[in-house]
C-alpha cells in the first residue's frame, strides 16, 4: 500500500522537482521530499528546463540527494510555488476521456443535430459512448499548442478576464519530456517521458467558437493569464503508478471532478507518438492529456466566479488551492470584446 505524506501529497520514497521562490524573492529550482524538505538545486542547474534537458544524468543525482537528506534549510510550506517549467512548448490534448467526450457530445449544443427526434439523454449518451469507443480503436489523438504565458504557480489566483462569461475548469494529468524525438513509436515515446505533473486547463467555454470565421474551435480562449496553474512539482515517472491515479477537483467545497485517468482514450505515450509526427519533441515540453467529466456544464452550468476556491488533487502529484478573482485592468477595456457568435 502506498503511503502519501500530508505535508506535500507526495508518496513516501518519491520526490518532486519544481521552481520556488523564497519570501525574500529568490527563485530557484528545487527538490521536494514528501515531508516538505526542499533542497535548492541552483548550484547545479539554473532552472528546471536545464534539469529536464539533462534528465537521465540529473535524476541519479536527485535520487542520491533525496536519500542523503542533508541539512534542512528550506520548507515547502514556506515557499511560493512557481510554474514547474517556465517556458515549455505546450501540447494540449482534447477529447481524451471516454465519459467526458460522450458527455460533451450529449449536451453540447453544436452536436444536437445528431440526436434522434425525441431521443432521451440516456439513449443519446449510449450512442455517443459507442462512437467514442470506435474512435479509440480506429482514430487518432487530438491536440493543439498552447502559450506558456498562461502558466502560473500551483496556488496562484485564477484571474477571470473581462471577456468570457463561462470560465470553466479541467484538471489534467500532465507529462514533461526529457528528449528530442521525431516519428516515435508509442514505446519510444514512453521513454521520452521524464515526469508527471498536475495542470488545471482553464478556459472561457463560451469563447470557443466564432461565427465569422469557419475554422472550428478557437483555442485562444484557453490561454488568458493564470489560466494554467501548474505544479506544485513534477514527479519522476518511476514513482507514479498510473493505474492508481485519480483526478479530484472541488469548487468552493463541492466535488466537481473525481475520476480515474484509466478512462483515457489515448495514453500519454500514444499522444506523444502522434505529436512526434507533427512537431519535433524537445526536452521540457509539457503535454496535458485532457480532462475527465465534471465540468461546469454537467453541474447545471455552474461556472467559476470571483470568491470561489478551487481545490485540486491528483494522486502522486500533490495539491493545488486557488482563489478565483476578477481581473484588475486599471480601467482598460477591450477594443474587440467577445467573439461574434451569430453572423
N, C-alpha and C positions, 0 to 999 in steps of 0.2 A: 504493500500500500504506500502510495506517495504522500509524504507529509509536506505541507506548504506552510512557510513561516508567515505569521500575521503581519510582521514588520514590513514586508515587501510584496507578498503574494508569490514569491519565488519558491520553487521546490527545494527542499534540503538537498545539498550536494550539487546544486546548479549555481549559476551566476548570471548576471546581466551586464550588458555593455551599453553605455549611454553617454549623453552630453549633459553637463550640470553647471550650475552657477552658484557660487557662494554668496552669502549676504553682503560681502564686500565687492561683489561684481566680477570676480574671477570666473572665467568659463574654461572648462577642461573636459576631455574625455575621461570617463571613469568606469571602474569595475565595481559592481554592486553584489555583495553577498546576501544570502537570504535573511540574515539577521539585521541588515541595514548598514553594515560596514561598507564604506566606499573608499576605494583607492584611486588616487589621482594618477592618470597614465600619461600626463602631458610631457614627462621626461622622455618617453619613448615615442609618442605619437602626438602630432599637433591637433588632430581631430579624429573622429570616428571613421571618416572616409579613408584615412590612411590605415586604420586598423583593418577595415574590410578589404582594402587593396592588398594587404599583406596577411590575409586571414590564416592560411594554413600554417604559417610560421608563428603568427601572433597568438593563435589560440592555445598553442602549447605553453607559451609564457604566461598567458592569462590563467590557465589551469594551475600552473606552478604557484602563481601569486595567490590564487584563491585558496590553495592548500596550505600555504605558509602562514597566512593570517598574521602579518606583521603588526607593527604599531598602528593603532587605530587613531586617525586624525579627523576623519570626516564621517558624518552620519547622514544617511539617506533622507531622514525626515527634516534635516536642517538645510537641505539643498533645493534649489529650484530645478526641476527637470526641463530641459530644452529639447527640441526635436532630436531624436536619436541620430539621424543624419540630417545635415543642414540643407544640402542642395542636390538631392538624388534625381536621376531620371525616375519619373513616376509612371508606373503601369497600373491602370485601374480596371480590374476585371468586372464585368457586369453580367447579370442574368446567370448566376452560377450556383444558386441553391434551388433544388427541386421545388421545395414547398414555396419558397419566395417567388419564384418565377411563375408557378401555377397560380399563386395568389394575385400577383400583379396582372396576369392575363385575364383573370376572372373579374377584377374590379376596375382595371384601367379603362377609362372612357374611350381610349383610342382602339381598344380591342373588342368593343361591344358589337361591332358588325358581324363578328363570328359567332355570336350567341344565337341559338335557335329561338324562334318565336316562343315566348312563354317559358323558356328554359330556366330552371332553378339554378341558384349559385352552386349547389352541391353537384349537380349534373355537369355544369359548365366547368367547374373546378376539376372534376374527374377527367373530362376530355382534355383539358389543358395539361394536366399532370401526365397523361399518356403522350402528349406531344412533346413535353419536356424530356421524357424518357427516350423517345425516338431521337431527339436532338443529342442526348448523351451518347447514344450508340453511333449515330451517323454524322453528327455535326462537328463543329469546331468551336474552341473558346472565342470569347469576345473581350476586347479591352480597348481603352482609349488612353492617351497620355495625359499626365497631369502637370500642374505647376507647383514647384516647391515653395513658392511664395505663400501658398495656402497652409503650409505646415505651422504648427505651434506646439508648445510643450504639453505634456500629458495632462497637466492640471490648470492650464491657462483658461481664461474665459472664452466661451464660444460667443462670437460677436455677430449679432444679426444685422445685416446690411439694410440700407434704405430700400433696396429693390428686392422683391420677393416676399410673398405673404405666407408661404407654406414651408418653413425651414424644417427639414427632416433629418433624422439620424440614420446611420448604417454602420454599426460596429463590425469591424472586419479583421480577419486573421491575415497578417502581412508577412512578407518574405523579404530579406535583404540578401543580395547576391555577393559573391566573392571573386568571380572570374569573368573574363570575357567569353562570349560564346556566340556562334552562328550555326544554324541548321542542326540544332541539337536534338537527339532522341530524348524521350522522357527520362530514361535512365541517366543520360549525360546531364540533363538539366537538373536532376536531383542533386548531382554532385556540385552544381554551381551554387546551391543554397548554403549560405553561411549561418543564418539565424532567422528566428521568427520574431515578430513584433506586432503590437496592437495599434490599430488606427481607426478612428471614427471618421467615416466618409460622409460629411455633412453636405447637404445641397438644398437649394430652394426649388422644390419639385414643380412648382407652378411655372418655373422659368426654363423648362426643359425643351419646349417645342415652340418654334416660330412659324407663323402662318405665311410670312412674307418671303421666306427662303425655304426651298424644298430639299433640305439636306437632312431631314430627320432630327435627331436629338442634337442639342447644343450643350456640350458639357461644361461650358464656361461657368454655368450657374453652380457648379460644384467646387469652384476654386476661389471663392472670396477669402479675404484674410481670416485666419484662425478657423477655417473650415476643415482642417485635418489635424486634430490632436493626435500626436504620435508618441508612443512610448508608454511607460517611462524608461524602458530599456529594451534592448533586443536580447533574446536568449539563444545561445548556440543550439543548433539543430539537434545535436545528440542528447540534449536534456529534455526534449519535448516528445511525448508520445501522442501523435496526432489523433489516435483512436479514442483518446480520453479528453479531448479538448472541447470545451463548451463556451459559447459566447453569451454573455448576460449583460443587459443594459436596463437601467431603471431611470425613469424620468420623474423627478420630484416624488420619489418613493414608490412609484408604480412600475412593476416589471413589464417592460415592453418587448424585449428580445430575450429568449432563453432557449438556445438551440445548439445541437452538436455540429461541428464542422464536417462530420462524416456525411452530411447531406449535400456536400458539394457535388456539382455535376462534373467538373473538371478539377482535379487536384493541382496544387501549385506547380509541380514539375511538368504537367501537361500544358499548362498555360505558358510557362517559360519556354517549353519546346516550341509551341506555336509562335510565341513572341520572337524567338530567335530566327524565325523565317521572315519576319517583317522588319526587325530592327537588329542592331548589334547590342547584345547584353554587355554591360560593363560592371566592374566591382562597385558595390554600394548602391546599385539600382534597388528601388523599392517597388515591390508588387503587392497590391492589396487585392484579395481574392474574392471579393463580393460579399454580400450581406445575406444573412438568413432572414426569415419572415419576422414581422413585428414592427413595421414602420408605422408612421402616423396614420396613413390611410386605413390600416387594418385596426386601428384603435379609435374609430369614429372621427377620423380627420383631426386628431389631436396633434397639433404641431408644437414645436418649441416656442416659448415666449419668454420675454425678459423676466428674470426672477426664478426660472426653473433651475434645478440642479440635476445634472446628468452624471450618473454613477455607472461606470463601465468596468467589466472584468472579463478577461479571457484566461482560461486555465493555463498555468505555467508563465503567463506573460504579464502578471501584475494587475494594477488597477489605475483607473483614471477618475478624477472628480472635477467636473467643470460647471461653473456658473454661467448661465445664459444671460447676456446683457445686450442692450441696444447699442448700435454703433454711434460714437460721438464724432461728428464731422466738422465741428466748428462753424456750423451754419452753411456749409457747402451742400448743394443739392444736385441730383443727377441731371444731365443735359438730355439724355435719351429716355430714361425711365424703363418701365417694364417692357418685355417683349410684346410684339404685335401678335395677338392670338387669333384674330379674325382679319381676313384680308379680302 
